[in-house]
Amino acid sequence: MTNQRVLLTGGTGKLGQRVARELVKEGLRVRVLTRQLPSHPDPAYEWAQGDYVSGAGLADAFRNIDTVVHTAHDPQRPKRDLAGVARLHSYSLAAGARHFIQVGIVGAARVPGFGYYAAKVQAEAMLAESGLPFSIFRAAQFHPFVAGLLSSLERGPLVVVPVGTLQPVDIGEVAAALAQHALRGQPGVEEWVGPQVLTLEHLARQHLRASKKSKPVKALNLPLPVFKAIAGGALTDAQAARGRKTFETWLAETQPA
């Protein structure tokens, strides 16, 4: 069913841009929902100016839509974002969408005390109760996110990281897998993680080495529930589909010579 039209939220974001390219490559028609139209919109896509939180422009955006791929998110305002998710469900039902795909985070339900992750879990629950044909696609933390987190911890002479493990994954591999997920159009949950489960201490040492820095690294057991969950491997999944590009390989490709 390659003639289907996909409405893609977050299509100008880091994941969404790549998903849009992959969907078009597979022959799907992609309509990108964006609050602000680009000055030079790519003719490979249809463009719809609108806001899923306020509802502005959604009536036109949802016209003749078969599938909705919801990659947009607002980590800073999760409650506001959830109101937008509910609005997307309402418009999808009215438009007769045949498939709604919610993008989530591997292990989010196992990490307490973090509002953004809690909102991701709640969005999945809302979708299950929406009456829409749906599926859920979850990914582990992207390589750039992990690198940014580590950079923020490397400002002092000693790099202190929480005890715990992550399974960072390549964003391009996730985008390709998400496009195939949309193409299949099947219900259920699919998860994608990176090829290696690594401690934050090990990841920090890799990041320092790639950045040509030499600093001591110390891992601490932190008492907050979120860190206890990460220490227990909550954000990893041995059963999920795995990408191939390691964090170390990604660092080698992205660090200046």
C-alpha positions in Angstrom: 0.0 0.0 0.0 2.7 2.5 -1.1 0.2 5.1 -2.3 -0.8 6.0 1.2 -0.5 9.5 2.6 1.3 9.9 5.9 0.9 12.9 8.2 4.1 13.3 10.0 4.3 15.5 13.1 7.8 16.7 14.1 8.9 16.3 10.5 11.4 19.2 10.8 13.0 17.7 13.9 16.1 15.5 14.1 14.3 12.2 13.9 11.4 13.5 11.8 13.5 14.8 9.0 15.1 11.4 8.5 11.8 9.6 8.8 10.3 11.9 6.1 13.2 11.0 3.7 12.8 7.3 4.4 9.1 7.3 3.9 9.4 9.1 0.5 12.1 6.7 -0.5 9.6 3.9 0.0 7.1 5.6 -2.3 4.7 7.1 0.4 3.3 10.6 0.2 4.4 12.5 3.2 2.6 15.6 4.6 4.7 17.4 7.2 2.9 19.2 9.9 4.9 22.2 11.1 4.1 25.4 13.1 6.2 27.5 10.7 6.6 26.7 7.0 10.2 26.7 5.8 11.3 29.5 3.6 12.2 27.0 0.9 9.9 24.0 1.4 11.3 20.7 -0.1 9.0 19.7 -3.0 9.4 16.1 -2.1 6.8 16.6 0.7 3.4 18.1 1.1 3.4 20.8 3.8 0.7 21.7 6.3 1.1 24.7 8.6 -0.5 23.9 12.0 -0.1 23.3 15.7 -1.3 20.0 17.2 -1.5 21.6 20.7 -3.7 24.6 19.7 -5.4 22.8 16.9 -4.7 25.6 14.4 -4.6 24.2 10.8 -5.4 20.6 11.7 -8.6 20.4 9.7 -6.6 20.9 6.5 -3.6 18.9 7.7 -5.8 15.8 8.2 -7.6 15.9 4.9 -7.2 12.5 3.0 -4.8 11.1 5.6 -4.2 7.4 5.9 -1.5 7.1 8.6 -0.3 9.5 11.3 3.3 9.2 12.6 3.7 11.2 15.7 7.4 12.0 16.3 6.9 15.5 17.8 7.5 16.1 21.5 7.9 18.8 24.0 10.2 17.6 26.9 9.9 20.9 28.7 6.1 21.0 28.8 4.9 17.4 29.0 1.3 18.2 30.2 0.8 20.7 27.4 2.1 18.1 25.0 -0.4 15.5 26.2 -3.2 17.9 25.5 -1.9 18.0 21.9 -1.8 14.2 21.7 -5.4 14.0 22.7 -6.2 16.6 20.0 -4.3 14.5 17.4 -6.4 11.4 18.4 -9.6 13.3 17.9 -8.7 14.6 14.4 -7.4 11.2 13.4 -10.7 9.6 14.4 -12.7 12.2 12.5 -10.4 11.8 9.4 -10.8 8.0 9.5 -7.1 7.4 9.8 -6.2 3.7 9.4 -3.1 3.8 11.6 -1.7 6.0 14.3 1.9 5.4 15.3 3.1 6.8 18.6 6.9 7.2 19.0 8.0 6.4 22.5 11.1 5.6 24.6 12.4 2.1 25.5 12.0 1.6 29.3 10.2 4.9 30.0 7.6 3.0 32.1 10.4 1.6 34.3 11.8 5.0 35.2 9.9 6.8 37.9 10.1 10.5 38.8 10.8 11.9 35.4 7.9 13.9 33.9 8.8 13.7 30.3 9.1 9.9 30.4 5.8 9.7 32.4 4.1 11.7 29.7 5.4 9.3 27.0 3.9 6.4 28.9 0.6 8.3 29.4 0.5 9.1 25.6 0.7 5.4 24.9 -2.1 4.6 27.3 -4.3 7.4 25.8 -3.7 5.9 22.4 -4.8 2.5 23.5 -8.0 3.9 24.8 -8.6 6.2 21.8 -10.4 3.8 19.5 -7.9 4.3 16.8 -6.0 1.5 15.0 -2.6 2.0 16.4 0.9 0.8 17.0 3.8 2.0 19.2 7.4 2.4 18.1 10.0 2.9 20.9 13.7 3.7 20.6 16.5 3.9 23.1 18.5 7.1 23.6 20.1 8.5 20.4 23.9 8.9 20.1 23.8 12.7 20.0 21.6 12.8 23.2 24.1 10.7 25.1 27.0 12.7 23.8 25.3 15.9 24.9 24.6 14.5 28.3 28.2 13.4 28.8 29.5 16.8 27.6 27.5 18.5 30.3 29.1 16.2 32.9 32.6 16.9 31.7 32.9 20.6 32.6 34.9 20.1 35.8 38.3 18.4 36.4 36.5 15.2 37.5 33.7 13.6 35.5 31.1 12.2 37.8 28.4 10.0 36.3 25.6 7.9 37.8 26.0 4.2 38.1 23.9 2.7 35.3 23.7 1.4 31.8 22.4 2.8 28.4 22.0 1.2 25.0 22.5 4.2 22.7 21.2 3.8 19.1 21.9 5.5 15.8 19.1 8.0 14.8 19.4 7.1 11.1 18.9 3.4 11.8 15.9 4.2 13.9 14.4 6.4 11.2 14.8 3.6 8.6 13.2 1.1 11.0 10.3 3.5 11.8 9.6 4.0 8.1 9.4 0.2 7.6 7.1 0.0 10.6 4.8 2.5 9.0 4.9 0.8 5.7 3.9 -2.6 7.3 0.9 -0.9 9.0 0.6 -3.6 11.6 -0.6 -3.2 15.2 1.7 -3.9 18.2 4.8 -2.6 19.8 8.3 -2.5 18.2 11.4 -1.4 20.0 14.8 -0.4 18.7 18.0 -0.2 20.7 21.7 0.1 20.0 24.1 -2.9 19.6 25.8 -2.5 23.0 24.7 -2.2 26.6 27.4 0.1 28.2 27.8 1.6 31.6 27.7 5.4 31.8 31.3 5.2 33.0 32.4 3.4 29.9 30.5 5.8 27.7 32.1 8.7 29.4 35.6 7.3 28.8 34.7 6.7 25.1 33.5 10.3 24.8 36.6 11.8 26.5 38.9 9.7 24.3 37.1 10.8 21.1 37.3 14.4 22.3 41.0 14.0 23.0 40.5 14.8 26.7 42.1 13.2 29.7 40.1 13.3 32.9 39.3 10.9 35.7 35.8 9.4 35.6 34.0 8.3 38.7 30.6 6.5 38.9 28.4 7.1 41.9 25.3 5.3 43.2 22.7 8.1 43.5 19.6 7.6 45.7 16.9 9.1 43.5 14.4 6.6 42.0 15.3 7.6 38.5 19.0 6.8 39.0 18.2 3.6 40.8 16.1 2.5 37.7 18.9 3.4 35.3 21.4 1.5 37.5 19.1 -1.5 37.2 19.1 -1.3 33.4 15.7 0.1 32.9 16.6 1.9 29.7 18.0 -1.2 28.0 16.2 -4.2 26.5 18.0 -7.4 25.6 14.9 -8.6 23.5 14.5 -5.5 21.3 15.7 -5.2 17.7 19.3 -3.8 17.6 20.9 -1.3 15.3 24.5 -1.8 14.1 26.3 1.4 14.7 28.0 1.7 18.1 28.4 4.9 20.1 32.2 4.6 19.6 31.8 4.4 15.8 29.4 7.3 15.8 31.9 9.4 17.8 34.6 8.6 15.3 32.4 9.7 12.4 31.3 13.0 14.0 34.3 14.3 15.9 36.6 16.7 14.0 39.9 15.3 12.8 
